[in-house]
Amino acid sequence: MMTLMVQDRPAAGHGFETSAALARLVDGMGNDRFGPALASYLHSLCGADHFAAFRLGRDELREVAACCVQPEHTARDRVESYVKQGLWKHDPAMTEAQRCVEGAGAAIIHVDFSDHGYDDLRPRVYPHVRDRILLCGRSANGAFGLSVLRADSHTPFAHDAIEKLGLAADLLVAMLAKHADVCQSRPNVAQALTSLPEIENCIVATSPLPRREAEVCARILHGLSSVGIALDLAVSEETVKTYRKRAYQRLVIGSERELLTWYLAHWSRWSAERFQAAASTALH
């Protein structure tokens, strides 16, 4: 495996950074157009057929975006397995990326699939891949990795293609960071409301409520009735109503709708701060 540190890059404005491609990427930040726009840009830049981008933490990896030049052919199942099943922890290139992002500059890692470290990983994650480059770097808000792939039907990445990718490293890391931050700033309602421990931990961490009042509010948000909350906490229904009234007074709200609005605003910031803290820990 070869690692190339990217240094002494020329100023922005080289020929391959066309205004149209950059405009599409900027326009796609924070929405579903970002993946196809980045796939198209990488294809024109270095001949990539597919990419997957991640935000790196010490013990956590989060997908930022992934797309094929032909979006309908995106290997979603393999990207999800790579992240959710922890396959990335056994990826030699990702191990090298975690080391490289501790440095000052971006790095390009050209993957050697003949490495025995890929004996199990390649058929599971890269079955139809000819060549792979992993670009990694960091912004002020965290570390990022960009896995760029060439399909079996094509030749490996040419030397000049790898150079072009290196020249665009700062731009790509900055755009991934901005896209991730914009997406992170919006609450994921499904995740925010489906886990009772998540709801409860957030309320305890971000509010002045005593524990019992926080537990009651968490169960209201989770969809339990007063009777259900009473059974779950082993208290009377009247006690539940008393805790709810006190909690609403402390939070200066008057209804379940206002409680939901209050919670989502706090959960969004709390969730973002947790991962940013984890990413910061990984960098220091």
Phi, psi and chi 1 to 4 in degrees:
 res  aa     phi    psi   chi1   chi2   chi3   chi4
   1 MET       -  132.0 -174.9 -178.6  -55.7      -
   2 MET  -109.8  131.0  179.6 -177.4   71.9      -
   3 THR  -113.7  126.7  -58.4      -      -      -
   4 LEU  -115.8  116.3  169.4   66.9      -      -
   5 MET   -75.3  135.8  -59.9  -51.4  -65.1      -
   6 VAL   -97.2  116.1 -178.3      -      -      -
   7 GLN  -138.8  164.4  -62.2  176.2  -20.4      -
   8 ASP    49.5   49.5  -59.8  -35.1      -      -
   9 ARG   -75.7  143.8  -73.0  176.0  -70.7  -85.8
  10 PRO   -70.9  165.1   22.9  -32.2      -      -
  11 ALA   -63.7  159.0      -      -      -      -
  12 ALA   -62.0  155.9      -      -      -      -
  13 GLY   112.1   14.6      -      -      -      -
  14 HIS   -67.3  167.1   -7.1  -60.7      -      -
  15 GLY   -60.5  -32.8      -      -      -      -
  16 PHE   -75.9  -16.0   61.1   83.5      -      -
  17 GLU   -88.1   72.0  -68.2  180.0    2.6      -
  18 THR   -68.3  149.5   66.5      -      -      -
  19 SER   -63.3  -33.6   58.8      -      -      -
  20 ALA   -67.1  -44.1      -      -      -      -
  21 ALA   -65.0  -42.6      -      -      -      -
  22 LEU   -66.1  -37.9  -68.9  177.7      -      -
  23 ALA   -62.5  -41.4      -      -      -      -
  24 ARG   -65.6  -39.3  -73.7 -166.0  -63.4  -88.5
  25 LEU   -66.3  -46.0  -82.2  172.1      -      -
  26 VAL   -62.4  -42.9  171.7      -      -      -
  27 ASP   -63.7  -28.6 -177.2   58.9      -      -
  28 GLY   -86.1   -8.4      -      -      -      -
  29 MET   -59.5  128.5  -75.5 -178.3 -176.7      -
  30 GLY    84.6    2.9      -      -      -      -
  31 ASN  -139.6 -179.5   59.9   59.1      -      -
  32 ASP   -70.6  -10.8  -67.1  -20.6      -      -
  33 ARG   -78.8  -14.0  -65.0 -169.9  -60.0  -84.1
  34 PHE   -63.6  -45.6 -178.3   78.7      -      -
  35 GLY   -58.9  -55.3      -      -      -      -
  36 PRO   -60.1  -36.9  -27.5   36.3      -      -
  37 ALA   -66.3  -40.7      -      -      -      -
  38 LEU   -70.4  -37.9 -177.9   53.0      -      -
  39 ALA   -60.7  -42.5      -      -      -      -
  40 SER   -65.4  -41.9  177.3      -      -      -
  41 TYR   -63.9  -45.2  176.6   73.4      -      -
  42 LEU   -66.2  -34.6  -70.1  170.2      -      -
  43 HIS   -64.6  -44.1 -177.7   70.1      -      -
  44 SER   -72.5  -28.0   63.7      -      -      -
  45 LEU   -76.0  -48.9  174.0   65.9      -      -
  46 CYS  -137.7    5.7   63.2      -      -      -
  47 GLY    83.6   19.1      -      -      -      -
  48 ALA   -68.2  144.6      -      -      -      -
  49 ASP  -102.1  -20.9  -63.3  -53.3      -      -
  50 HIS  -158.3  152.4  179.7   85.8      -      -
  51 PHE  -143.2  158.4   82.4   87.4      -      -
  52 ALA  -142.0  128.6      -      -      -      -
  53 ALA  -116.5  142.6      -      -      -      -
  54 PHE  -137.0  151.9  -51.7   96.7      -      -
  55 ARG   -98.9  129.6 -169.6  167.2 -169.5  167.4
  56 LEU   -98.6  130.1  -48.3  178.6      -      -
  57 GLY  -121.3  174.0      -      -      -      -
  58 ARG   -62.1  -48.9 -176.7  179.5  -62.8  -81.5
  59 ASP  -123.0   23.0  -64.6  -50.3      -      -
  60 GLU  -147.4  143.6 -174.1  176.4   10.6      -
  61 LEU  -129.8  133.3 -167.3   76.3      -      -
  62 ARG  -122.8  131.8  -72.9 -166.8 -178.5 -176.3
  63 GLU   -69.7  134.4  179.8 -171.8  -21.7      -
  64 VAL   -99.0  -43.9  174.2      -      -      -
  65 ALA  -169.3  156.4      -      -      -      -
  66 ALA  -156.3  136.5      -      -      -      -
  67 CYS  -164.8  151.6 -166.7      -      -      -
  68 CYS   -98.4  158.6 -177.9      -      -      -
  69 VAL   -55.5  -35.3  174.4      -      -      -
  70 GLN  -102.2   96.2  -62.9  175.6  -65.3      -
  71 PRO   -50.4  -33.6  -28.2   36.4      -      -
  72 GLU   -68.4  -14.1   65.9  -83.6   11.0      -
  73 HIS   -98.7    7.8  -65.0  157.7      -      -
  74 THR   -59.8  129.9  -58.9      -      -      -
  75 ALA   -82.7   70.6      -      -      -      -
  76 ARG   -60.5  -38.6  -70.2  -72.0  -19.9  143.6
  77 ASP   -63.9  -38.5   56.0  -23.4      -      -
  78 ARG   -74.1  -36.2  -70.8 -163.4  -73.6  -85.0
  79 VAL   -63.9  -44.4  174.8      -      -      -
  80 GLU   -66.1  -38.6  -69.7  172.8    3.9      -
  81 SER   -64.5  -41.4  -65.1      -      -      -
  82 TYR   -58.0  -40.4 -175.0   76.5      -      -
  83 VAL   -84.0  -56.8  175.5      -      -      -
  84 LYS   -72.2  -31.5  -65.3  179.9  179.7  178.6
  85 GLN   -90.4    2.9  -65.3  179.9   20.2      -
  86 GLY    71.3   21.3      -      -      -      -
  87 LEU   -63.3  -27.4  -60.3 -179.5      -      -
  88 TRP   -60.2  -26.4   63.3  -85.7      -      -
  89 LYS   -67.9  -18.5  -64.0  179.6  179.8  179.4
  90 HIS  -105.8   12.3  -50.6  -70.9      -      -
  91 ASP   -93.1  113.0 -176.3  -14.1      -      -
  92 PRO   -55.7  -37.3  -25.2   35.0      -      -
  93 ALA   -66.9  -38.2      -      -      -      -
  94 MET   -69.7  -35.1 -168.4   59.1   72.1      -
  95 THR   -61.2  -43.2  -59.4      -      -      -
  96 GLU   -65.5  -38.1  175.8   70.6    1.0      -
  97 ALA   -63.2  -41.1      -      -      -      -
  98 GLN   -59.5  -35.6  -65.8  -82.7   10.6      -
  99 ARG   -73.4  -41.6 -175.7 -171.0   66.4   78.6
 100 CYS   -67.0  -34.0  -72.8      -      -      -
 101 VAL   -71.4   -7.5  -66.0      -      -      -
 102 GLU   -77.3  -14.0  -64.0  177.0    0.4      -
 103 GLY   -82.9 -178.0      -      -      -      -
 104 ALA   -82.8  -28.6      -      -      -      -
 105 GLY  -115.3  173.6      -      -      -      -
 106 ALA   -75.6  162.3      -      -      -      -
 107 ALA  -140.1  150.8      -      -      -      -
 108 ILE  -113.7  123.8  -65.6  -72.5      -      -
 109 ILE  -111.7  116.6  -60.0  167.4      -      -
 110 HIS   -93.8  113.7 -163.6  174.9      -      -
 111 VAL   -76.2  136.9  174.7      -      -      -
 112 ASP  -106.8  104.1  179.1    4.2      -      -
 113 PHE   -70.5   -9.3  -79.4  124.9      -      -
 114 SER   -78.4  -11.1   66.6      -      -      -
 115 ASP   -58.5  131.7 -174.1  -40.5      -      -
 116 HIS   -62.7  -16.7  -71.3  -56.6      -      -
 117 GLY   -64.7  -15.5      -      -      -      -
 118 TYR  -102.7    5.0  -73.5   99.8      -      -
 119 ASP   -56.2  -41.8  -71.5  -11.3      -      -
 120 ASP   -92.1  -35.9  177.9   61.5      -      -
 121 LEU   -72.6  -37.7 -163.3   62.4      -      -
 122 ARG   -62.4  -48.6 -178.2  163.5 -167.9 -171.0
 123 PRO   -65.3  -22.0   20.6  -32.0      -      -
 124 ARG   -87.5  -34.5  -61.2  176.0   67.0 -178.2
 125 VAL  -116.4  -32.9 -177.3      -      -      -
 126 TYR  -125.2   51.1  -50.5  106.8      -      -
 127 PRO   -69.0  -25.5   26.8  -35.5      -      -
 128 HIS  -123.5   33.6  -54.4  -65.1      -      -
 129 VAL  -109.1  128.2  173.5      -      -      -
 130 ARG   -82.9  -42.8  169.3   75.9   64.2 -177.6
 131 ASP  -150.2  153.1 -158.5    4.2      -      -
 132 ARG  -144.1  136.5  176.9 -173.5  176.6 -145.1
 133 ILE  -122.9  136.0  -65.3  169.7      -      -
 134 LEU  -114.8  112.0 -179.1   60.9      -      -
 135 LEU   -92.9  134.0 -177.8  154.8      -      -
 136 CYS  -139.3  149.0   56.9      -      -      -
 137 GLY  -174.4 -178.2      -      -      -      -
 138 ARG  -138.9  153.5   61.1  175.7  175.3  178.1
 139 SER  -112.8 -172.8   71.1      -      -      -
 140 ALA   -64.7  -23.0      -      -      -      -
 141 ASN  -107.4   10.4  -64.9  -35.6      -      -
 142 GLY   149.4 -179.0      -      -      -      -
 143 ALA  -107.7  147.0      -      -      -      -
 144 PHE  -137.2  148.3  -64.9   84.7      -      -
 145 GLY  -126.2  139.7      -      -      -      -
 146 LEU  -126.0  109.3  174.9   64.5      -      -
 147 SER   -91.9  118.4 -174.9      -      -      -
 148 VAL  -114.8  127.7 -175.1      -      -      -
 149 LEU  -122.8  147.1  -49.2  172.6      -      -
 150 ARG  -115.4  134.4  -76.4  -87.8  -79.0  179.3
 151 ALA   -75.0  161.8      -      -      -      -
 152 ASP   -55.8  -31.6 -100.0  -16.3      -      -
 153 SER   -72.9   -6.3   55.5      -      -      -
 154 HIS  -116.7  167.5  -62.5  138.1      -      -
 155 THR   -76.3  164.4   59.0      -      -      -
 156 PRO   -61.5  167.3  -23.6   35.2      -      -
 157 PHE   -59.9  133.3  -73.4  107.5      -      -
 158 ALA   -74.3  158.6      -      -      -      -
 159 HIS   -59.4  -42.7  179.2   71.7      -      -
 160 ASP   -68.8  -28.4   64.8  -29.1      -      -
 161 ALA   -67.4  -40.0      -      -      -      -
 162 ILE   -66.3  -38.4  -62.6  173.7      -      -
 163 GLU   -62.6  -43.2  -75.5 -170.4  -22.7      -
 164 LYS   -62.5  -40.4  -71.9  179.1  179.2  179.6
 165 LEU   -63.4  -39.4 -168.7   59.7      -      -
 166 GLY   -64.3  -39.6      -      -      -      -
 167 LEU   -65.6  -28.0  -69.1  170.4      -      -
 168 ALA   -93.3    6.0      -      -      -      -
 169 ALA   -56.7  -49.4      -      -      -      -
 170 ASP   -61.6  -43.6  -76.3  -18.9      -      -
 171 LEU   -60.0  -46.3  170.1   68.6      -      -
 172 LEU   -66.0  -43.2  -69.5  166.6      -      -
 173 VAL   -63.2  -42.8  170.2      -      -      -
 174 ALA   -63.1  -39.9      -      -      -      -
 175 MET   -71.9  -38.0  -61.8 -171.2   86.4      -
 176 LEU   -62.9  -42.5  -71.5  173.8      -      -
 177 ALA   -62.7  -44.2      -      -      -      -
 178 LYS   -66.7  -43.6 -179.7   59.4   66.3  175.8
 179 HIS   -60.7  -44.4  174.6   70.5      -      -
 180 ALA   -63.4  -41.2      -      -      -      -
 181 ASP   -68.1  -39.0  -71.9  -14.5      -      -
 182 VAL   -64.6  -44.0  170.9      -      -      -
 183 CYS   -65.7  -39.7  -68.6      -      -      -
 184 GLN   -66.6  -27.2 -174.1   68.6   48.9      -
 185 SER   -73.4  -12.5   69.0      -      -      -
 186 ARG   -98.6  129.6  -63.0 -164.6  -58.1  -96.3
 187 PRO   -67.0  137.1   24.1  -33.0      -      -
 188 ASN   -87.1   98.1 -178.3  -26.0      -      -
 189 VAL   -60.0  -39.6  177.7      -      -      -
 190 ALA   -61.2  -48.7      -      -      -      -
 191 GLN   -67.1  -36.4 -180.0 -178.7  -15.6      -
 192 ALA   -68.8  -26.2      -      -      -      -
 193 LEU  -115.7   -1.4  -62.8  175.5      -      -
 194 THR   -96.4  -15.8   53.3      -      -      -
 195 SER  -112.4  113.3  169.2      -      -      -
 196 LEU   -61.9  -44.2  179.8   57.4      -      -
 197 PRO   -59.0  -38.6  -26.0   36.1      -      -
 198 GLU   -62.2  -46.7  173.9   94.1  -10.4      -
 199 ILE   -61.8  -47.8  -60.3  169.4      -      -
 200 GLU   -64.7  -44.6 -165.9  168.7  -62.0      -
 201 ASN   -61.9  -38.9  -70.8  -23.0      -      -
 202 CYS   -64.0  -46.5  174.4      -      -      -
 203 ILE   -63.8  -42.2  -66.1  174.6      -      -
 204 VAL   -62.5  -40.8  168.9      -      -      -
 205 ALA   -76.0  -25.1      -      -      -      -
 206 THR  -117.7    3.9   62.2      -      -      -
 207 SER  -130.5  165.3   78.5      -      -      -
 208 PRO   -88.4   10.4   33.4  -36.1      -      -
 209 LEU   -72.4  139.6  -61.1 -178.6      -      -
 210 PRO   -61.9  162.0  -22.4   33.8      -      -
 211 ARG   -56.4  -47.1 -175.1   76.9 -160.6 -166.0
 212 ARG   -63.2  -40.3  -94.0  -50.2 -163.0 -158.0
 213 GLU   -67.1  -37.2  -67.4  175.5   20.1      -
 214 ALA   -65.0  -39.8      -      -      -      -
 215 GLU   -63.6  -40.1  -70.1  172.2  -15.7      -
 216 VAL   -65.5  -47.1  167.6      -      -      -
 217 CYS   -61.8  -39.5  -74.0      -      -      -
 218 ALA   -61.1  -40.3      -      -      -      -
 219 ARG   -75.2  -28.9  -76.8  155.4  179.0   78.7
 220 ILE   -63.0  -46.7  -68.3  171.4      -      -
 221 LEU   -66.3  -28.8  -70.4  164.6      -      -
 222 HIS   -78.8   -8.3 -159.4 -121.3      -      -
 223 GLY   101.8    8.6      -      -      -      -
 224 LEU   -80.0  146.6  -87.5   64.3      -      -
 225 SER   -80.1  172.4   64.6      -      -      -
 226 SER   -59.3  -40.4  -65.6      -      -      -
 227 VAL   -65.3  -43.4  173.0      -      -      -
 228 GLY   -62.8  -40.3      -      -      -      -
 229 ILE   -65.1  -42.4  -63.7  171.9      -      -
 230 ALA   -59.7  -43.8      -      -      -      -
 231 LEU   -66.5  -40.3  -69.1  171.5      -      -
 232 ASP   -67.7  -36.7 -166.6   46.6      -      -
 233 LEU   -97.3   -0.8  -62.7  179.5      -      -
 234 ALA    58.7   46.3      -      -      -      -
 235 VAL  -132.0  174.1  -62.5      -      -      -
 236 SER   -79.9  161.4   70.0      -      -      -
 237 GLU   -64.3  -35.5 -172.1  176.4   -5.8      -
 238 GLU   -63.6  -37.8  -86.2  -52.2  -49.0      -
 239 THR   -64.5  -40.6  -61.3      -      -      -
 240 VAL   -59.7  -45.7  169.5      -      -      -
 241 LYS   -63.4  -36.6  -68.5  177.9  179.9  177.9
 242 THR   -65.3  -45.8  -61.5      -      -      -
 243 TYR   -61.5  -41.1  -76.9  138.7      -      -
 244 ARG   -63.0  -45.1 -179.1  179.6   61.4 -166.5
 245 LYS   -61.0  -45.2 -179.5  178.8  179.3 -179.5
 246 ARG   -64.3  -41.4  -69.4  175.7 -179.6  171.5
 247 ALA   -63.3  -44.1      -      -      -      -
 248 TYR   -62.4  -37.6  -77.1   11.1      -      -
 249 GLN   -64.9  -43.0  -72.1  173.7  -20.6      -
 250 ARG   -65.2  -36.4  -67.6 -177.4 -156.4  -85.6
 251 LEU   -87.8   -4.2  -61.4  178.1      -      -
 252 VAL    57.2   51.3 -164.7      -      -      -
 253 ILE  -131.3  167.7   59.5  175.5      -      -
 254 GLY  -134.7    7.0      -      -      -      -
 255 SER  -157.6  167.2   67.1      -      -      -
 256 GLU   -64.6  -35.0  -71.1 -174.8   15.3      -
 257 ARG   -62.0  -43.1 -178.3 -177.7  179.1   83.7
 258 GLU   -68.0  -34.1  -70.0 -177.9   -0.3      -
 259 LEU   -63.2  -42.6  174.8   62.9      -      -
 260 LEU   -62.7  -44.5  177.1   61.5      -      -
 261 THR   -62.0  -44.9  -59.4      -      -      -
 262 TRP   -60.0  -46.2  174.7   91.0      -      -
 263 TYR   -64.9  -46.3  166.7   70.4      -      -
 264 LEU   -62.1  -38.2  -71.6  177.7      -      -
 265 ALA   -63.8  -43.1      -      -      -      -
 266 HIS   -72.8  -38.9  -76.4   71.1      -      -
 267 TRP   -63.9  -38.9  179.7   86.9      -      -
 268 SER   -58.9  -48.4  178.7      -      -      -
 269 ARG   -68.7  -41.7  -68.7 -168.5  -65.6  -89.8
 270 TRP   -63.1  -43.6  177.1   70.5      -      -
 271 SER   -64.1  -43.8  178.8      -      -      -
 272 ALA   -64.4  -40.9      -      -      -      -
 273 GLU   -66.6  -35.8  -72.3  168.8   -0.2      -
 274 ARG   -62.5  -49.0  -82.5 -169.3  -54.0  166.3
 275 PHE   -71.0  -35.5 -172.1   76.6      -      -
 276 GLN   -63.1  -38.0 -171.6  169.3  -36.0      -
 277 ALA   -65.3  -40.1      -      -      -      -
 278 ALA   -65.7  -42.1      -      -      -      -
 279 ALA   -65.5  -38.8      -      -      -      -
 280 SER   -65.0  -39.0  177.6      -      -      -
 281 THR   -62.0  -38.5  -61.5      -      -      -
 282 ALA   -66.8  -25.8      -      -      -      -
 283 LEU   -89.7  -11.2  -68.3  172.2      -      -
 284 HIS  -124.4      -  -62.2   92.6      -      -
